[in-house]
């Protein structure tokens, strides 16, 4: 599972945080924070982007979750 962010819906998309094989979600970019609560197969995860919501230079920001199954 990878959380990605972009300034436009068409991208380019940057990886912000990821989890492989059910491991804890870890940040992949400087300034990204992750908090995770719960145990077992169901956990609550919050990923905070490095861009602040009121940045006048970035009036919009898009996030998505990419799930790959191997």
C-alpha angles and dihedrals in degrees: 000000000000128000111212134188135201140170092228132033091241092055151179088228122209124204109242103173138349147189124204122200095350095305121142116291110255131193116254099186133055111262096022115124128199130196122185129186133180132040138246124027095331117063136156113235128186120191117190118202121229090238116085117233096237098049106136091206090059107042091172136028129186128208130188139175117230117200120192123183120199 
